Amino acid sequence: MPNDDNKKFIDFNQQVIDEFRAHHGRVGGPFEGGRLLLLTTTGRRSGNPHTTPMMFHREEGRLFVIASNVGAPRDPDWCLNLRAQPAVTVEVGDQEGSPPYAATASVLEGEDRAAVWARIAELYPFFVDHQTKAPREIPVVELTPA
């Protein structure tokens, strides 16, 4: 049974998802003007689909999401899910009228991760704050169309 905070988080995410879909990727509130996508993963234990709204970064034709979990000690559930099942569905907020598409998620490593992380840190300094708090390397995940 979800606790009250978890239920509030789930309800908030569902409101963002509903608004995103109703307004072709545009949402208000704390995400107004932000670049959002919806990532649907398969639950690693349940096998059920789970959709999560999140910001993204595009660079040289590549699409990335950042598993910061606001600097929490563990990766977010969506990242744990895609590590177990990398087949995902993506809905991008900056492509009005674009249908959801299948993609493969892969966690970047080594020099590739370092290069992309450096650019993300430059453009979105709050991720540096998240990394400072986190006792783990924050995963950068590439979403490649299937």
DSSP file (Angstrom, degrees, kcal/mol; ACC not computed):
  #  RESIDUE AA STRUCTURE BP1 BP2  ACC     N-H-->O    O-->H-N    N-H-->O    O-->H-N    TCO  KAPPA ALPHA  PHI   PSI    X-CA   Y-CA   Z-CA
    1    1 A M              0   0    0      0, 0.0     2,-0.1     0, 0.0     0, 0.0   0.000 360.0 360.0 360.0 125.4    0.0    0.0    0.0
    2    2 A P        -     0   0    0      0, 0.0     2,-0.0     0, 0.0     0, 0.0  -0.372 360.0-122.9 -67.3 143.8    1.5    3.4   -1.0
    3    3 A N     >  -     0   0    0      1,-0.1     4,-2.5    -2,-0.1     5,-0.2  -0.286  33.4 -96.0 -76.5 173.2    2.1    5.9    1.8
    4    4 A D  H  > S+     0   0    0      1,-0.2     4,-2.3     2,-0.2     5,-0.2   0.883 124.4  49.1 -60.5 -41.6    0.6    9.4    1.6
    5    5 A D  H  > S+     0   0    0      2,-0.2     4,-2.2     1,-0.2    -1,-0.2   0.910 112.2  48.4 -65.1 -41.6    3.7   11.0    0.1
    6    6 A N  H  > S+     0   0    0      2,-0.2     4,-2.6     1,-0.2    -2,-0.2   0.906 110.9  50.9 -64.4 -41.5    4.0    8.3   -2.5
    7    7 A K  H  X S+     0   0    0     -4,-2.5     4,-2.7     2,-0.2    -2,-0.2   0.905 109.5  50.5 -62.9 -41.7    0.3    8.6   -3.4
    8    8 A K  H  X S+     0   0    0     -4,-2.3     4,-2.6     2,-0.2    -1,-0.2   0.904 111.2  49.1 -61.8 -41.5    0.7   12.4   -3.8
    9    9 A F  H  X S+     0   0    0     -4,-2.2     4,-2.7     2,-0.2    -2,-0.2   0.924 112.1  47.6 -63.6 -45.2    3.7   11.9   -6.1
   10   10 A I  H  X S+     0   0    0     -4,-2.6     4,-2.2     2,-0.2    -2,-0.2   0.918 113.5  48.1 -62.7 -44.4    1.8    9.3   -8.2
   11   11 A D  H  X S+     0   0    0     -4,-2.7     4,-2.0     2,-0.2    -2,-0.2   0.909 111.9  49.5 -62.8 -43.0   -1.2   11.7   -8.4
   12   12 A F  H  X S+     0   0    0     -4,-2.6     4,-2.2     2,-0.2    -2,-0.2   0.939 110.9  49.6 -61.8 -47.8    1.0   14.6   -9.4
   13   13 A N  H  X S+     0   0    0     -4,-2.7     4,-2.7     1,-0.2    -1,-0.2   0.904 109.3  52.3 -58.2 -41.9    2.7   12.6  -12.1
   14   14 A Q  H  X S+     0   0    0     -4,-2.2     4,-2.7     1,-0.2    -1,-0.2   0.886 107.7  51.7 -64.1 -37.8   -0.6   11.5  -13.5
   15   15 A Q  H  X S+     0   0    0     -4,-2.0     4,-2.4     2,-0.2    -1,-0.2   0.914 111.2  47.4 -62.8 -42.2   -1.8   15.1  -13.7
   16   16 A V  H  X S+     0   0    0     -4,-2.2     4,-2.9     2,-0.2    -2,-0.2   0.924 112.4  49.6 -64.1 -44.7    1.4   16.0  -15.6
   17   17 A I  H  X S+     0   0    0     -4,-2.7     4,-2.4     2,-0.2     5,-0.2   0.930 112.1  47.8 -60.0 -46.7    0.9   13.1  -17.9
   18   18 A D  H  X S+     0   0    0     -4,-2.7     4,-2.1     1,-0.2    -1,-0.2   0.915 114.5  45.6 -62.2 -43.9   -2.7   13.9  -18.6
   19   19 A E  H  X S+     0   0    0     -4,-2.4     4,-1.9     2,-0.2     7,-0.2   0.910 111.1  53.8 -66.0 -42.0   -1.9   17.6  -19.3
   20   20 A F  H  <>S+     0   0    0     -4,-2.9     5,-3.4     1,-0.2     6,-0.4   0.936 113.3  42.1 -55.8 -50.0    1.1   16.6  -21.5
   21   21 A R  H ><5S+     0   0    0     -4,-2.4     3,-0.7     1,-0.2    -1,-0.2   0.850 114.2  50.9 -70.1 -34.7   -1.1   14.4  -23.6
   22   22 A A  H 3<5S+     0   0    0     -4,-2.1    -1,-0.2     1,-0.2    -2,-0.2   0.779 118.8  36.9 -73.0 -26.2   -4.0   16.9  -23.8
   23   23 A H  T ><5S-     0   0    0     -4,-1.9     3,-1.5     3,-0.2    -1,-0.2  -0.035 114.1-104.1-121.6  30.4   -1.8   19.8  -24.8
   24   24 A H  T < 5S-     0   0    0     -3,-0.7    -3,-0.2     1,-0.3    -4,-0.1   0.872  88.1 -39.0  52.4  45.6    0.8   18.1  -27.2
   25   25 A G  T 3 <S+     0   0    0     -5,-3.4     2,-0.4     1,-0.3    11,-0.3   0.367 108.8 120.7  92.2  -5.3    3.6   18.1  -24.7
   26   26 A R    <   +     0   0    0     -3,-1.5     2,-0.3    -6,-0.4    -1,-0.3  -0.797  34.5 171.0 -95.7 134.2    3.0   21.5  -23.1
   27   27 A V        -     0   0    0     -2,-0.4     6,-0.6     4,-0.3     7,-0.2  -0.922  18.7-145.1-135.8 162.1    2.4   21.7  -19.4
   28   28 A G    >   +     0   0    0     -2,-0.3     3,-1.4     4,-0.2     6,-0.1  -0.092  59.3  55.3-104.8-153.9    2.1   24.4  -16.8
   29   29 A G  G >  S-     0   0    0      1,-0.2     3,-1.7     2,-0.2    -2,-0.1  -0.285 120.7 -12.6  62.7-144.0    3.1   24.6  -13.1
   30   30 A P  G 3  S+     0   0    0      0, 0.0    -1,-0.2     0, 0.0    -2,-0.0   0.661 141.2  50.8 -67.0 -14.3    6.7   23.8  -12.2
   31   31 A F  G X  S+     0   0    0     -3,-1.4     3,-2.7     3,-0.1    -4,-0.3   0.383  75.6 138.2-102.1   3.3    7.4   22.4  -15.7
   32   32 A E  T <  S+     0   0    0     -3,-1.7    -4,-0.2     1,-0.3     3,-0.1  -0.246  79.6   6.8 -56.1 129.5    6.0   25.3  -17.7
   33   33 A G  T 3  S+     0   0    0     -6,-0.6    -1,-0.3     1,-0.3     2,-0.1   0.357 103.7 128.2  80.6  -6.1    8.3   26.1  -20.6
   34   34 A G    <   -     0   0    0     -3,-2.7     2,-0.8    -7,-0.2    -1,-0.3  -0.365  67.7-112.0 -81.2 161.6   10.4   23.0  -19.9
   35   35 A R        +     0   0    0     21,-0.2    21,-1.2    -3,-0.1     2,-0.3  -0.841  48.9 175.5 -94.1 108.5   11.3   20.3  -22.3
   36   36 A L  E     -A   55   0A   0     -2,-0.8    57,-2.6   -11,-0.3     2,-0.3  -0.808  17.8-178.1-116.6 154.5    9.5   17.2  -21.2
   37   37 A L  E     -AB  54  92A   0     17,-2.6    17,-2.4    -2,-0.3     2,-0.5  -0.951  25.3-126.5-137.3 163.0    9.0   13.7  -22.4
   38   38 A L  E     -AB  53  91A   0     53,-2.7    53,-2.1    -2,-0.3     2,-0.5  -0.959  22.7-163.5-109.4 127.2    7.0   10.8  -21.2
   39   39 A L  E     -AB  52  90A   0     13,-2.6    13,-2.4    -2,-0.5     2,-0.6  -0.952   0.7-162.5-113.0 122.0    9.0    7.6  -20.7
   40   40 A T  E     +AB  51  89A   0     49,-2.9    49,-1.9    -2,-0.5    11,-0.2  -0.922  15.0 175.7-107.9 119.6    7.1    4.3  -20.4
   41   41 A T  E     -A   50   0A   0      9,-2.6     9,-2.7    -2,-0.6     2,-0.5  -0.669  33.0-110.1-111.6 168.8    9.1    1.4  -18.9
   42   42 A T  E     -A   49   0A   0     43,-0.4    43,-0.1    45,-0.3    42,-0.1  -0.905  39.2-110.0-102.0 126.2    8.1   -2.1  -18.0
   43   43 A G     >  -     0   0    0      5,-3.4     4,-1.5    -2,-0.5    35,-0.1  -0.303  19.3-142.3 -56.5 129.7    8.0   -2.8  -14.3
   44   44 A R  T  4 S+     0   0    0      1,-0.2    -1,-0.2     2,-0.2    -2,-0.0   0.765  98.6  24.7 -69.3 -25.0   10.8   -5.2  -13.4
   45   45 A R  T  4 S+     0   0    0      3,-0.1    -1,-0.2     0, 0.0    -2,-0.1   0.794 132.0  35.5-103.1 -42.2    8.7   -7.0  -10.9
   46   46 A S  T  4 S-     0   0    0      2,-0.1    -2,-0.2     1,-0.0    -3,-0.0   0.792  86.1-138.8 -85.9 -29.2    5.1   -6.5  -12.0
   47   47 A G     <  +     0   0    0     -4,-1.5    -3,-0.1     1,-0.3    -1,-0.0   0.495  60.3 132.4  78.2   3.0    5.6   -6.5  -15.8
   48   48 A N        -     0   0    0     -6,-0.1    -5,-3.4     1,-0.1    -1,-0.3  -0.559  64.6-104.0 -86.5 151.1    3.1   -3.5  -16.0
   49   49 A P  E     -A   42   0A   0      0, 0.0     2,-0.4     0, 0.0    -7,-0.2  -0.523  34.2-167.1 -73.0 142.1    3.8   -0.4  -18.0
   50   50 A H  E     -A   41   0A   0     -9,-2.7    -9,-2.6    -2,-0.2     2,-0.5  -0.990   4.2-157.4-132.3 122.5    4.9    2.7  -15.9
   51   51 A T  E     -A   40   0A   0     -2,-0.4   -11,-0.2   -11,-0.2   -34,-0.1  -0.865  10.9-176.5-105.6 133.4    4.9    6.1  -17.5
   52   52 A T  E     -A   39   0A   0    -13,-2.4   -13,-2.6    -2,-0.5     2,-0.3  -0.993  19.8-138.0-130.6 127.4    7.1    8.9  -16.0
   53   53 A P  E     +A   38   0A   0      0, 0.0     2,-0.3     0, 0.0   -15,-0.2  -0.650  38.3 154.1 -79.7 141.5    7.3   12.5  -17.1
   54   54 A M  E     -A   37   0A   0    -17,-2.4   -17,-2.6    -2,-0.3     2,-0.1  -0.990  43.3-100.9-160.6 159.0   10.8   13.9  -17.1
   55   55 A M  E     -A   36   0A   0     -2,-0.3    11,-0.4   -19,-0.2     2,-0.3  -0.411  39.1-159.4 -77.8 162.8   13.0   16.5  -18.8
   56   56 A F        -     0   0    0    -21,-1.2     2,-0.4     9,-0.1     9,-0.2  -0.895  12.8-139.9-138.8 168.7   15.4   15.5  -21.5
   57   57 A H  E     -C   64   0A   0      7,-2.4     7,-2.8    -2,-0.3     2,-0.4  -1.000  12.0-159.7-132.1 132.4   18.5   16.7  -23.3
   58   58 A R  E     +C   63   0A   0     -2,-0.4     2,-0.3     5,-0.2     5,-0.2  -0.919  16.3 167.3-111.0 139.0   19.1   16.5  -27.1
   59   59 A E  E >   -C   62   0A   0      3,-2.2     3,-2.1    -2,-0.4    -2,-0.0  -0.920  66.0 -16.8-153.8 125.0   22.6   16.7  -28.5
   60   60 A E  T 3  S-     0   0    0     -2,-0.3     3,-0.1     1,-0.3    -1,-0.0   0.873 128.2 -49.0  49.3  45.5   23.8   15.9  -32.0
   61   61 A G  T 3  S+     0   0    0      1,-0.3     2,-0.3     0, 0.0    -1,-0.3   0.514 115.2 117.4  76.9   4.4   20.6   14.0  -32.9
   62   62 A R  E <   -C   59   0A   0     -3,-2.1    -3,-2.2    82,-0.1     2,-0.4  -0.782  54.4-144.2-105.9 151.2   20.8   11.9  -29.7
   63   63 A L  E     -C   58   0A   0     80,-0.4    80,-2.7    -2,-0.3     2,-0.3  -0.959  20.8-178.8-119.8 129.7   18.1   12.0  -26.9
   64   64 A F  E     -CD  57 142A   0     -7,-2.8    -7,-2.4    -2,-0.4     2,-0.3  -0.928  15.7-165.5-129.7 149.5   19.1   11.6  -23.3
   65   65 A V  E     - D   0 141A   0     76,-2.3    76,-3.1    -2,-0.3     2,-0.5  -0.939  20.4-134.1-126.1 155.9   17.4   11.5  -19.9
   66   66 A I  E     - D   0 140A   0    -11,-0.4     2,-1.3    -2,-0.3     3,-0.3  -0.940   1.6-152.9-117.9 123.9   19.1   11.9  -16.5
   67   67 A A        +     0   0    0     72,-2.7    73,-0.1    -2,-0.5    -1,-0.0  -0.406  45.9 137.9 -92.3  58.8   18.4    9.5  -13.6
   68   68 A S    >   -     0   0    0     -2,-1.3     3,-1.9    70,-0.2     4,-0.4   0.844  42.4-159.0 -75.4 -33.0   19.2   12.0  -10.9
   69   69 A N  G >  S-     0   0    0     -3,-0.3     3,-1.7     1,-0.3     5,-0.1   0.842  70.1 -71.1  52.3  33.4   16.3   11.1   -8.6
   70   70 A V  G 3  S-     0   0    0      1,-0.3    -1,-0.3     2,-0.1    -2,-0.1   0.774  94.0 -53.8  54.6  31.2   17.1   14.6   -7.1
   71   71 A G  G <  S+     0   0    0     -3,-1.9    -1,-0.3     1,-0.2    -2,-0.2   0.606  92.5 158.6  84.2  12.1   20.3   13.3   -5.6
   72   72 A A    <   -     0   0    0     -3,-1.7    -1,-0.2    -4,-0.4    64,-0.1  -0.208  55.1-108.3 -64.2 161.1   18.7   10.4   -3.7
   73   73 A P  S    S+     0   0    0      0, 0.0     2,-0.3     0, 0.0    -1,-0.1   0.715  98.5  46.0 -66.0 -20.4   20.9    7.4   -2.7
   74   74 A R  S    S-     0   0    0     -5,-0.1    -2,-0.2     1,-0.0     3,-0.1  -0.864  92.4 -96.1-125.5 159.2   19.4    5.1   -5.3
   75   75 A D        -     0   0    0     -2,-0.3    -7,-0.1     1,-0.1    -1,-0.0  -0.310  52.5 -95.3 -62.9 150.9   18.4    5.3   -9.0
   76   76 A P    >>  -     0   0    0      0, 0.0     4,-1.9     0, 0.0     3,-0.9  -0.308  35.0-109.6 -65.3 156.2   14.8    6.1   -9.7
   77   77 A D  H 3> S+     0   0    0      1,-0.3     4,-2.8     2,-0.2     5,-0.2   0.870 117.5  59.8 -55.1 -39.9   12.5    3.2  -10.3
   78   78 A W  H 3> S+     0   0    0      1,-0.2     4,-2.1     2,-0.2    -1,-0.3   0.863 106.3  48.1 -60.6 -33.6   12.2    4.0  -14.0
   79   79 A C  H <> S+     0   0    0     -3,-0.9     4,-1.8     2,-0.2    -1,-0.2   0.898 110.5  50.1 -72.6 -40.7   15.9    3.6  -14.4
   80   80 A L  H  X S+     0   0    0     -4,-1.9     4,-1.4     1,-0.2    -2,-0.2   0.897 111.2  51.8 -61.6 -39.0   15.9    0.3  -12.5
   81   81 A N  H  X S+     0   0    0     -4,-2.8     4,-2.3     1,-0.2     3,-0.3   0.931 109.6  46.8 -63.7 -46.1   13.1   -0.9  -14.8
   82   82 A L  H  < S+     0   0    0     -4,-2.1    -1,-0.2     1,-0.2    -2,-0.2   0.779 106.1  59.0 -73.3 -22.8   14.9    0.0  -18.0
   83   83 A R  H  < S+     0   0    0     -4,-1.8    -1,-0.2     1,-0.2    -2,-0.2   0.882 113.0  40.3 -66.2 -35.9   18.1   -1.7  -16.8
   84   84 A A  H  < S+     0   0    0     -4,-1.4    -2,-0.2     1,-0.3    -1,-0.2   0.831 136.4  16.3 -79.1 -33.1   16.0   -4.9  -16.5
   85   85 A Q     <  -     0   0    0     -4,-2.3   -43,-0.4   -43,-0.1    -1,-0.3  -0.820  65.9-172.6-143.7  97.1   14.0   -4.3  -19.8
   86   86 A P        +     0   0    0      0, 0.0    19,-2.6     0, 0.0     2,-0.6   0.541  56.5 103.6 -75.0  -5.8   15.6   -1.7  -22.1
   87   87 A A  E     + E   0 104A   0     17,-0.2   -45,-0.3    15,-0.1     2,-0.2  -0.687  52.6 161.9 -77.2 119.2   12.6   -1.7  -24.5
   88   88 A V  E     - E   0 103A   0     15,-2.7    15,-2.6    -2,-0.6     2,-0.4  -0.788  37.7-124.3-131.7 171.0   10.7    1.6  -23.7
   89   89 A T  E     -BE  40 102A   0    -49,-1.9   -49,-2.9    -2,-0.2     2,-0.4  -0.978  25.1-160.2-120.4 138.7    8.2    3.9  -25.3
   90   90 A V  E     -BE  39 101A   0     11,-2.8    11,-2.3    -2,-0.4     2,-0.4  -0.955  14.8-174.6-123.8 135.3    8.9    7.6  -25.7
   91   91 A E  E     -B   38   0A   0    -53,-2.1   -53,-2.7    -2,-0.4     2,-0.4  -0.976  20.3-152.9-124.1 114.3    6.6   10.6  -26.2
   92   92 A V  E >   -B   37   0A   0     -2,-0.4     3,-1.0   -55,-0.2   -55,-0.2  -0.756   8.6-151.0 -97.0 131.9    8.6   13.8  -26.8
   93   93 A G  T 3  S+     0   0    0    -57,-2.6   -56,-0.1    -2,-0.4    -1,-0.1   0.636  90.9  58.8 -75.4 -15.7    7.0   17.1  -25.8
   94   94 A D  T 3  S+     0   0    0    -58,-0.2     2,-0.5     1,-0.2    -1,-0.2   0.305  90.9  74.6 -97.8  11.9    8.8   19.3  -28.4
   95   95 A Q  S X  S-     0   0    0     -3,-1.0     3,-2.7     3,-0.1    -1,-0.2  -0.701  77.6-152.2-122.3  78.1    7.4   17.3  -31.4
   96   96 A E  T 3  S+     0   0    0     -2,-0.5   -71,-0.1     1,-0.3    -3,-0.1  -0.219  80.3   9.3 -55.2 130.7    3.8   18.4  -31.6
   97   97 A G  T 3  S+     0   0    0      1,-0.3    -1,-0.3     0, 0.0   -72,-0.0   0.410  91.8 139.9  80.9  -3.4    1.6   15.7  -33.1
   98   98 A S    <   -     0   0    0     -3,-2.7    -1,-0.3    -6,-0.2    -3,-0.1  -0.572  49.6-130.7 -73.4 130.7    4.4   13.2  -33.0
   99   99 A P        -     0   0    0      0, 0.0    -7,-0.2     0, 0.0    -9,-0.1  -0.391  31.9 -87.5 -75.8 159.6    3.1    9.8  -32.0
  100  100 A P        -     0   0    0      0, 0.0     2,-0.3     0, 0.0    -9,-0.2  -0.311  51.3-159.4 -57.6 150.1    4.8    7.8  -29.2
  101  101 A Y  E     -E   90   0A   0    -11,-2.3   -11,-2.8    -3,-0.1     2,-0.2  -0.973  18.6-108.6-137.8 153.7    7.6    5.6  -30.5
  102  102 A A  E     +E   89   0A   0     -2,-0.3    44,-2.4   -13,-0.2     2,-0.3  -0.537  43.2 170.9 -76.6 142.7    9.5    2.5  -29.4
  103  103 A A  E     -EF  88 145A   0    -15,-2.6   -15,-2.7    42,-0.3     2,-0.5  -0.944  32.4-123.1-145.8 166.1   13.0    3.0  -28.3
  104  104 A T  E     -EF  87 144A   0     40,-2.8    40,-2.6    -2,-0.3     2,-0.4  -0.971  25.2-145.8-114.1 129.0   15.9    1.2  -26.7
  105  105 A A  E     + F   0 143A   0    -19,-2.6     2,-0.4    -2,-0.5    38,-0.2  -0.777  19.2 177.7 -96.0 135.0   17.4    2.6  -23.5
  106  106 A S  E     - F   0 142A   0     36,-2.2    36,-3.0    -2,-0.4     2,-0.5  -0.994  27.2-129.7-139.2 133.9   21.0    2.3  -22.7
  107  107 A V  E     - F   0 141A   0     -2,-0.4    34,-0.2    34,-0.2     6,-0.1  -0.680  31.6-125.7 -81.3 125.3   23.0    3.7  -19.8
  108  108 A L        -     0   0    0     32,-3.0    32,-0.3    -2,-0.5     2,-0.3  -0.358  30.5-172.7 -71.6 151.1   26.1    5.6  -21.0
  109  109 A E    >>  -     0   0    0     30,-0.1     4,-1.3    -2,-0.1     3,-0.9  -0.917  39.4  -6.9-137.8 164.0   29.5    4.6  -19.7
  110  110 A G  H 3> S-     0   0    0     -2,-0.3     4,-2.4     1,-0.2     5,-0.2  -0.111 121.7  -7.0  58.2-139.4   33.0    5.9  -19.8
  111  111 A E  H 3> S+     0   0    0      1,-0.2     4,-2.5     2,-0.2    -1,-0.2   0.830 133.3  57.4 -63.6 -34.3   34.1    8.7  -22.0
  112  112 A D  H <> S+     0   0    0     -3,-0.9     4,-2.1     2,-0.2    -1,-0.2   0.947 110.4  43.5 -62.8 -47.6   30.7    8.9  -23.7
  113  113 A R  H  X S+     0   0    0     -4,-1.3     4,-3.4     1,-0.2     5,-0.2   0.930 112.9  52.8 -61.6 -45.1   28.9    9.4  -20.4
  114  114 A A  H  X S+     0   0    0     -4,-2.4     4,-2.2     1,-0.2    -2,-0.2   0.901 110.5  47.2 -59.5 -42.5   31.6   11.9  -19.3
  115  115 A A  H  X S+     0   0    0     -4,-2.5     4,-1.4     2,-0.2    -1,-0.2   0.928 116.4  42.4 -66.6 -45.4   31.2   14.0  -22.5
  116  116 A V  H  X S+     0   0    0     -4,-2.1     4,-2.4    -5,-0.2    -2,-0.2   0.917 113.6  52.9 -68.5 -42.1   27.4   14.1  -22.3
  117  117 A W  H  X S+     0   0    0     -4,-3.4     4,-3.1    -5,-0.2     5,-0.2   0.900 104.9  55.9 -59.8 -41.0   27.4   14.7  -18.6
  118  118 A A  H  X S+     0   0    0     -4,-2.2     4,-1.7    -5,-0.2    -1,-0.2   0.908 110.4  44.5 -58.9 -42.4   29.8   17.7  -19.0
  119  119 A R  H  X S+     0   0    0     -4,-1.4     4,-2.3     2,-0.2     5,-0.2   0.911 113.5  49.9 -69.2 -42.1   27.3   19.3  -21.4
  120  120 A I  H  X S+     0   0    0     -4,-2.4     4,-3.1     1,-0.2     7,-0.2   0.924 110.2  51.0 -61.1 -44.7   24.3   18.5  -19.2
  121  121 A A  H  < S+     0   0    0     -4,-3.1    -1,-0.2     1,-0.2     7,-0.2   0.862 111.1  49.2 -61.8 -36.5   26.1   20.0  -16.2
  122  122 A E  H  < S+     0   0    0     -4,-1.7    -1,-0.2    -5,-0.2    -2,-0.2   0.905 119.6  35.8 -68.6 -42.6   26.9   23.2  -18.2
  123  123 A L  H  < S+     0   0    0     -4,-2.3    -2,-0.2     1,-0.2    -3,-0.2   0.809 129.2  31.0 -82.8 -31.3   23.3   23.6  -19.4
  124  124 A Y    ><  +     0   0    0     -4,-3.1     3,-2.2    -5,-0.2     4,-0.4  -0.705  65.3 178.4-130.7  78.0   21.4   22.4  -16.3
  125  125 A P  T >> S+     0   0    0      0, 0.0     4,-1.3     0, 0.0     3,-1.1   0.715  73.3  74.1 -60.4 -21.3   23.5   23.2  -13.2
  126  126 A F  H 3> S+     0   0    0      1,-0.3     4,-2.0     2,-0.2     5,-0.1   0.796  88.0  62.7 -63.1 -24.5   20.9   21.8  -10.8
  127  127 A F  H <> S+     0   0    0     -3,-2.2     4,-2.5    -7,-0.2    -1,-0.3   0.825  97.4  56.7 -68.3 -28.7   22.0   18.3  -11.9
  128  128 A V  H <> S+     0   0    0     -3,-1.1     4,-2.3    -4,-0.4    -1,-0.2   0.912 105.9  50.5 -64.7 -41.5   25.5   19.1  -10.5
  129  129 A D  H  X S+     0   0    0     -4,-1.3     4,-1.7     2,-0.2    -2,-0.2   0.915 109.9  50.3 -60.9 -42.5   23.8   19.8   -7.1
  130  130 A H  H  X S+     0   0    0     -4,-2.0     4,-2.0     1,-0.2    -2,-0.2   0.927 110.2  49.6 -60.7 -44.4   22.0   16.4   -7.5
  131  131 A Q  H  < S+     0   0    0     -4,-2.5     5,-0.2     1,-0.2    -1,-0.2   0.878 106.9  55.6 -64.1 -36.7   25.3   14.7   -8.2
  132  132 A T  H  < S+     0   0    0     -4,-2.3    -1,-0.2     1,-0.2    -2,-0.2   0.875 112.8  42.1 -62.1 -37.8   26.9   16.3   -5.2
  133  133 A K  H  < S+     0   0    0     -4,-1.7    -1,-0.2    -5,-0.1    -2,-0.2   0.811  99.1  87.9 -77.5 -31.2   24.2   14.9   -2.9
  134  134 A A     <  -     0   0    0     -4,-2.0   -62,-0.1    -5,-0.2     4,-0.1  -0.500  65.1-150.8 -79.1 133.5   24.1   11.5   -4.5
  135  135 A P  S    S+     0   0    0      0, 0.0     2,-0.3     0, 0.0    -1,-0.1  -0.020  81.5  58.2 -86.7  31.7   26.4    8.7   -3.2
  136  136 A R  S    S-     0   0    0     -5,-0.2     2,-0.6   -64,-0.1    -2,-0.1  -0.954  97.8 -92.0-149.8 160.7   26.4    7.2   -6.7
  137  137 A E        -     0   0    0     -2,-0.3    -6,-0.0     1,-0.0     0, 0.0  -0.730  47.9-121.2 -78.7 124.9   27.2    8.2  -10.2
  138  138 A I        -     0   0    0     -2,-0.6   -70,-0.2    -4,-0.1     2,-0.1  -0.517  29.4-122.0 -69.6 124.5   24.0    9.6  -11.7
  139  139 A P        -     0   0    0      0, 0.0   -72,-2.7     0, 0.0     2,-0.5  -0.432  16.4-155.0 -69.8 139.1   23.1    7.6  -14.8
  140  140 A V  E     -D   66   0A   0    -32,-0.3   -32,-3.0   -74,-0.2     2,-0.5  -0.977  17.5-159.0-109.2 125.6   22.7    9.3  -18.2
  141  141 A V  E     -DF  65 107A   0    -76,-3.1   -76,-2.3    -2,-0.5     2,-0.4  -0.914   7.4-149.4-115.6 127.8   20.4    7.2  -20.4
  142  142 A E  E     -DF  64 106A   0    -36,-3.0   -36,-2.2    -2,-0.5     2,-0.7  -0.793   6.2-152.9 -93.3 136.9   20.3    7.4  -24.2
  143  143 A L  E     - F   0 105A   0    -80,-2.7   -80,-0.4    -2,-0.4   -38,-0.2  -0.925  15.5-172.5-111.1 106.3   16.9    6.7  -25.8
  144  144 A T  E     - F   0 104A   0    -40,-2.6   -40,-2.8    -2,-0.7   -82,-0.1  -0.872  30.5-110.5-104.1 124.5   17.5    5.3  -29.3
  145  145 A P  E       F   0 103A   0      0, 0.0   -42,-0.3     0, 0.0    -1,-0.0  -0.245 360.0 360.0 -52.5 136.1   14.5    4.8  -31.7
  146  146 A A              0   0    0    -44,-2.4   -43,-0.2    -3,-0.0    -2,-0.0   0.478 360.0 360.0 -77.3 360.0   14.0    1.1  -32.2
